[in-house]
Protein backbone atom coordinates (compact mmCIF):
# COMPACT_ATOMS: atom_id res chain seq x y z
CA UNK A 1 0.00 0.00 0.00
CA UNK A 2 1.37 3.38 -1.00
CA UNK A 3 2.06 5.94 1.72
CA UNK A 4 2.18 9.70 1.17
CA UNK A 5 3.26 12.10 3.91
CA UNK A 6 2.18 15.74 3.83
CA UNK A 7 4.25 18.32 5.72
CA UNK A 8 3.27 21.82 6.75
CA UNK A 9 6.70 23.08 7.71
CA UNK A 10 5.71 23.57 11.35
CA UNK A 11 8.76 23.75 13.62
CA UNK A 12 7.55 20.77 15.64
CA UNK A 13 7.44 18.34 12.68
CA UNK A 14 11.19 17.78 12.53
CA UNK A 15 11.67 17.94 16.31
CA UNK A 16 8.93 15.43 17.16
CA UNK A 17 9.05 13.46 13.91
CA UNK A 18 5.54 13.62 12.46
CA UNK A 19 3.63 14.61 9.34
CA UNK A 20 0.79 17.09 8.90
CA UNK A 21 -1.19 14.28 7.32
CA UNK A 22 -0.57 10.74 6.12
CA UNK A 23 -2.45 9.03 3.30
CA UNK A 24 -2.34 5.26 3.04
CA UNK A 25 -4.62 3.65 0.52
CA UNK A 26 -7.99 5.34 0.85
CA UNK A 27 -7.43 6.61 4.41
CA UNK A 28 -6.10 10.02 5.40
CA UNK A 29 -5.12 10.80 8.99
CA UNK A 30 -4.68 14.48 9.86
CA UNK A 31 -2.50 15.17 12.86
CA UNK A 32 -3.51 17.38 15.77
CA UNK A 33 -4.08 20.84 14.30
CA UNK A 34 -3.98 24.14 16.17
CA UNK A 35 -4.94 27.68 15.22
CA UNK A 36 -1.61 28.99 14.01
CA UNK A 37 -1.06 30.59 10.61
CA UNK A 38 1.85 30.25 8.18
CA UNK A 39 3.75 32.95 10.10
CA UNK A 40 3.44 31.00 13.38
CA UNK A 41 0.91 33.51 14.73
CA UNK A 42 -2.10 32.37 16.74
CA UNK A 43 -5.38 33.07 14.95
CA UNK A 44 -8.36 33.90 17.20
CA UNK A 45 -6.58 34.57 20.48
CA UNK A 46 -8.95 33.73 23.35
CA UNK A 47 -11.74 33.02 20.85
CA UNK A 48 -12.76 29.35 20.89
CA UNK A 49 -15.12 29.73 17.93
CA UNK A 50 -12.56 31.45 15.68
CA UNK A 51 -9.80 28.99 16.57
CA UNK A 52 -12.05 26.02 15.79
CA UNK A 53 -13.14 27.53 12.49
CA UNK A 54 -9.55 28.28 11.44
CA UNK A 55 -8.40 24.77 12.37
CA UNK A 56 -11.11 23.08 10.31
CA UNK A 57 -10.18 25.27 7.34
CA UNK A 58 -6.55 24.16 7.76
CA UNK A 59 -7.66 20.54 7.86
CA UNK A 60 -9.71 21.10 4.73
CA UNK A 61 -6.63 22.42 2.88
CA UNK A 62 -4.50 19.37 3.60
CA UNK A 63 -7.37 17.05 2.74
CA UNK A 64 -7.62 18.74 -0.67
CA UNK A 65 -3.89 18.18 -1.22
CA UNK A 66 -4.49 14.49 -0.49
CA UNK A 67 -7.43 14.30 -2.91
CA UNK A 68 -10.23 14.48 -0.35
CA UNK A 69 -12.64 16.98 1.19
CA UNK A 70 -14.46 17.51 4.44
CA UNK A 71 -17.20 15.26 3.05
CA UNK A 72 -14.75 12.36 3.42
CA UNK A 73 -14.20 12.99 7.14
CA UNK A 74 -15.51 10.11 9.26
CA UNK A 75 -14.09 11.18 12.64
CA UNK A 76 -12.86 14.30 14.41
CA UNK A 77 -11.25 14.51 17.82
CA UNK A 78 -11.26 17.83 19.66
CA UNK A 79 -8.92 18.42 22.57
CA UNK A 80 -10.01 21.56 24.42
CA UNK A 81 -8.54 23.43 27.37
CA UNK A 82 -11.91 24.54 28.78
CA UNK A 83 -14.86 22.19 28.27
CA UNK A 84 -17.21 24.90 29.57
CA UNK A 85 -16.75 26.57 26.18
CA UNK A 86 -18.08 23.48 24.37
CA UNK A 87 -20.84 25.48 22.65
CA UNK A 88 -18.28 27.81 21.02
CA UNK A 89 -16.21 24.88 19.71
CA UNK A 90 -19.36 23.00 18.76
CA UNK A 91 -20.89 25.91 16.87
CA UNK A 92 -17.87 26.19 14.55
CA UNK A 93 -17.60 22.41 14.14
CA UNK A 94 -21.31 22.24 13.31
CA UNK A 95 -21.01 24.91 10.62
CA UNK A 96 -18.69 22.61 8.67
CA UNK A 97 -20.06 19.20 9.62
CA UNK A 98 -23.82 19.54 10.22
CA UNK A 99 -24.58 17.72 6.96
CA UNK A 100 -21.60 15.33 7.06
CA UNK A 101 -22.08 14.20 10.68
CA UNK A 102 -18.76 12.47 11.38
CA UNK A 103 -18.13 10.64 14.64
CA UNK A 104 -16.56 13.13 17.02
CA UNK A 105 -15.03 13.38 20.44
CA UNK A 106 -14.45 16.46 22.61
CA UNK A 107 -12.16 15.99 25.59
CA UNK A 108 -10.83 18.55 28.03
CA UNK A 109 -7.06 18.46 28.49
CA UNK A 110 -4.96 20.26 31.08
CA UNK A 111 -2.91 22.12 28.47
CA UNK A 112 -1.81 22.24 24.85
CA UNK A 113 1.73 22.91 23.61
CA UNK A 114 1.18 26.70 23.73
CA UNK A 115 -1.09 28.34 26.34
CA UNK A 116 -2.74 30.49 23.64
CA UNK A 117 -4.14 27.39 21.92
CA UNK A 118 -7.65 26.66 23.16
CA UNK A 119 -8.31 23.65 20.95
CA UNK A 120 -6.48 21.04 18.87
CA UNK A 121 -8.33 18.89 16.32
CA UNK A 122 -7.44 15.59 14.62
CA UNK A 123 -9.38 14.16 11.69
CA UNK A 124 -9.72 10.88 9.82
CA UNK A 125 -11.00 10.82 6.25
CA UNK A 126 -11.76 7.89 3.96
CA UNK A 127 -11.93 8.35 0.20
C-alpha contacts under 8 A as a table, 3 or more apart, distances in Angstrom:
res1	aa1	res2	aa2	distance
1	X	24	X	6.51
1	X	25	X	5.91
2	X	24	X	5.80
2	X	25	X	6.19
3	X	22	X	7.02
3	X	23	X	5.69
3	X	24	X	4.65
3	X	25	X	7.17
4	X	22	X	5.76
4	X	23	X	5.14
4	X	24	X	6.61
5	X	19	X	5.99
5	X	20	X	7.48
5	X	21	X	6.01
5	X	22	X	4.62
5	X	23	X	6.50
6	X	19	X	5.80
6	X	20	X	5.43
6	X	21	X	5.07
6	X	22	X	6.15
6	X	62	X	7.61
7	X	10	X	7.84
7	X	13	X	7.66
7	X	19	X	5.22
7	X	20	X	4.86
7	X	21	X	6.96
8	X	19	X	7.66
8	X	20	X	5.75
9	X	13	X	6.91
10	X	13	X	5.67
11	X	14	X	6.54
11	X	15	X	7.03
12	X	15	X	5.03
12	X	16	X	5.71
12	X	17	X	7.65
13	X	16	X	5.54
13	X	17	X	5.28
13	X	18	X	5.09
13	X	19	X	6.29
13	X	20	X	7.75
14	X	17	X	5.01
14	X	18	X	7.01
19	X	22	X	6.56
19	X	31	X	7.10
20	X	30	X	6.14
20	X	31	X	5.49
20	X	62	X	7.82
21	X	28	X	6.78
21	X	29	X	5.51
21	X	30	X	4.32
21	X	31	X	5.76
21	X	62	X	7.12
22	X	28	X	5.62
22	X	29	X	5.38
22	X	30	X	6.69
23	X	26	X	7.10
23	X	27	X	5.65
23	X	28	X	4.33
23	X	29	X	6.52
23	X	66	X	6.96
24	X	27	X	5.44
24	X	28	X	6.51
26	X	126	X	5.52
26	X	127	X	5.00
27	X	124	X	7.26
27	X	125	X	5.82
27	X	126	X	4.54
27	X	127	X	6.40
28	X	63	X	7.62
28	X	66	X	7.57
28	X	124	X	5.77
28	X	125	X	5.04
28	X	126	X	6.22
28	X	127	X	7.99
29	X	122	X	7.75
29	X	123	X	6.06
29	X	124	X	4.67
29	X	125	X	6.49
30	X	33	X	7.79
30	X	59	X	7.04
30	X	62	X	7.94
30	X	122	X	5.61
30	X	123	X	5.05
30	X	124	X	6.19
31	X	121	X	7.73
31	X	122	X	5.25
31	X	123	X	7.04
32	X	120	X	5.64
32	X	121	X	5.08
32	X	122	X	4.46
32	X	123	X	7.84
33	X	55	X	6.16
33	X	58	X	7.74
33	X	59	X	7.37
33	X	120	X	5.17
33	X	121	X	5.10
33	X	122	X	6.24
34	X	51	X	7.59
34	X	55	X	5.86
34	X	117	X	6.61
34	X	119	X	6.46
34	X	120	X	4.81
34	X	121	X	6.82
35	X	42	X	5.70
35	X	43	X	5.42
35	X	44	X	7.37
35	X	51	X	5.21
35	X	52	X	7.32
35	X	54	X	5.99
35	X	55	X	5.34
35	X	117	X	6.75
35	X	119	X	7.76
35	X	120	X	7.73
36	X	39	X	7.72
36	X	40	X	5.47
36	X	41	X	5.22
36	X	42	X	4.37
36	X	43	X	5.64
37	X	40	X	5.30
37	X	41	X	5.42
37	X	42	X	6.47
37	X	43	X	6.61
38	X	41	X	7.38
42	X	45	X	6.24
42	X	116	X	7.18
42	X	117	X	7.47
43	X	50	X	7.39
43	X	51	X	6.23
43	X	54	X	7.26
44	X	47	X	5.05
44	X	48	X	7.32
44	X	49	X	7.98
44	X	50	X	5.09
44	X	51	X	5.15
45	X	51	X	7.53
45	X	116	X	6.43
45	X	117	X	7.71
46	X	116	X	7.01
46	X	118	X	7.19
47	X	50	X	5.47
47	X	51	X	6.19
47	X	118	X	7.91
48	X	51	X	5.25
48	X	52	X	6.13
48	X	85	X	7.18
48	X	88	X	5.73
48	X	89	X	5.77
48	X	118	X	6.20
48	X	119	X	7.24
49	X	52	X	5.27
49	X	53	X	6.20
49	X	88	X	4.81
49	X	89	X	5.27
49	X	90	X	8.00
49	X	91	X	6.99
49	X	92	X	5.61
50	X	53	X	5.09
50	X	54	X	6.09
50	X	92	X	7.56
51	X	54	X	5.18
51	X	55	X	6.12
51	X	117	X	7.95
51	X	118	X	7.32
51	X	119	X	7.07
52	X	55	X	5.16
52	X	56	X	6.29
52	X	89	X	5.83
52	X	92	X	5.96
52	X	93	X	6.83
52	X	119	X	6.79
53	X	56	X	5.35
53	X	57	X	6.35
53	X	92	X	5.33
53	X	93	X	6.99
54	X	57	X	5.12
54	X	58	X	6.29
55	X	58	X	5.00
55	X	59	X	6.22
55	X	120	X	7.74
55	X	121	X	7.09
56	X	59	X	4.93
56	X	60	X	6.09
56	X	93	X	7.57
56	X	96	X	7.77
56	X	121	X	7.84
57	X	60	X	4.95
57	X	61	X	6.38
58	X	61	X	5.18
58	X	62	X	6.67
59	X	62	X	5.44
59	X	63	X	6.21
59	X	123	X	7.64
60	X	63	X	5.08
60	X	64	X	6.25
60	X	69	X	6.16
60	X	70	X	5.95
61	X	64	X	5.21
61	X	65	X	6.50
62	X	65	X	5.00
62	X	66	X	6.37
63	X	66	X	5.03
63	X	67	X	6.29
63	X	68	X	4.94
63	X	69	X	5.49
63	X	70	X	7.30
64	X	67	X	4.98
64	X	68	X	5.01
64	X	69	X	5.64
65	X	68	X	7.39
68	X	71	X	7.80
68	X	72	X	6.26
68	X	125	X	7.59
68	X	127	X	6.38
69	X	72	X	5.55
69	X	73	X	7.34
70	X	73	X	5.28
70	X	96	X	7.86
70	X	97	X	7.81
70	X	100	X	7.92
70	X	125	X	7.75
71	X	100	X	5.96
72	X	125	X	4.94
72	X	126	X	5.40
72	X	127	X	5.87
73	X	76	X	7.50
73	X	100	X	7.76
73	X	102	X	6.24
73	X	123	X	6.73
73	X	124	X	5.63
73	X	125	X	3.97
73	X	126	X	6.48
74	X	101	X	7.86
74	X	102	X	4.54
74	X	103	X	6.00
74	X	123	X	7.74
74	X	124	X	5.87
74	X	125	X	5.47
74	X	126	X	6.86
75	X	102	X	5.00
75	X	103	X	4.54
75	X	104	X	5.39
75	X	123	X	5.65
75	X	124	X	5.21
75	X	125	X	7.11
76	X	102	X	6.88
76	X	103	X	6.42
76	X	104	X	4.68
76	X	105	X	6.48
76	X	121	X	6.73
76	X	122	X	5.58
76	X	123	X	4.42
76	X	124	X	6.53
77	X	104	X	5.54
77	X	105	X	4.74
77	X	106	X	6.08
77	X	107	X	7.96
77	X	121	X	5.47
77	X	122	X	5.09
77	X	123	X	6.42
78	X	104	X	7.56
78	X	105	X	5.88
78	X	106	X	4.55
78	X	107	X	6.26
78	X	119	X	6.65
78	X	120	X	5.81
78	X	121	X	4.57
78	X	122	X	6.72
79	X	106	X	5.87
79	X	107	X	5.05
79	X	108	X	5.79
79	X	109	X	6.21
79	X	119	X	5.51
79	X	120	X	5.14
79	X	121	X	6.29
80	X	83	X	6.23
80	X	106	X	7.00
80	X	107	X	6.08
80	X	108	X	4.77
80	X	109	X	5.90
80	X	118	X	5.76
80	X	119	X	4.40
80	X	120	X	6.60
81	X	108	X	5.43
81	X	109	X	5.30
81	X	110	X	6.05
81	X	111	X	5.89
81	X	112	X	7.28
81	X	118	X	5.38
81	X	119	X	6.43
82	X	85	X	5.85
82	X	86	X	7.66
82	X	108	X	6.14
82	X	109	X	7.78
82	X	118	X	7.36
83	X	86	X	5.22
83	X	107	X	7.28
83	X	108	X	5.44
84	X	87	X	7.83
85	X	88	X	5.52
85	X	89	X	6.71
86	X	89	X	5.21
86	X	90	X	5.77
87	X	90	X	4.84
87	X	91	X	5.80
88	X	91	X	5.26
88	X	92	X	6.68
89	X	92	X	5.57
89	X	93	X	6.25
90	X	93	X	4.98
90	X	94	X	5.84
91	X	94	X	5.13
91	X	95	X	6.33
92	X	95	X	5.19
92	X	96	X	6.93
93	X	96	X	5.58
93	X	97	X	6.06
93	X	98	X	7.89
94	X	97	X	4.94
94	X	98	X	4.81
95	X	98	X	6.07
96	X	99	X	7.84
97	X	100	X	4.89
97	X	101	X	5.50
97	X	102	X	7.08
98	X	101	X	5.64
109	X	112	X	7.43
111	X	114	X	7.76
111	X	115	X	6.82
112	X	115	X	6.32
112	X	117	X	6.37
112	X	118	X	7.52
112	X	119	X	7.71
112	X	120	X	7.68
113	X	117	X	7.58
114	X	117	X	5.66
115	X	118	X	7.48
117	X	120	X	7.43
